[in-house]
Amino acid sequence: MGTIQSDVIIPMEEWNTPPFLKINEKKTKRISPYLQTELWKKDDILFITRYEPYKRNKAILTLMWDLDARSHEIKFGLDR
């Protein structure tokens, strides 16, 4: 199985990742005050939001988890 490039089939073993996609992860200099066991995993947040009745709260919880944010770090647009 391969891809067609100018009518030539290239096998998957010969595919190369473009250089602009080879981005190194930056390590943070900030030391987290939380233990590894105190951090929520994706499964944890999905479990919690499953039982949350309000869409607004589900959105806030998942947004904060996705951004690694605290509640005071997100501007909700309520103070116009």
LINWO-V997556 format. One line per field, one symbol per residue. ss: DSSP state (H for helix, E for strand, L for the rest). psi: psi as a letter, one per 20 degrees, with the letter a starting at -180 (. if undefined). A space follows every 50 residues. Layout:
# LINWO-V997556
ss=???
psi=???
This chain:
# LINWO-V997556
ss=LEEEELLEEEEHHHLLLLHHHLLLLLLLLLLLLLLHHHLLLHHHHHHHHH LLLLHHHHHHHHHHHHHLLLHHHLLLLLLL
psi=paqpoljpppqhhjqqpqhiimpqpppqipppiqqhiipprghghhgghh jphphghgggghghghilqrhiipoijhn.
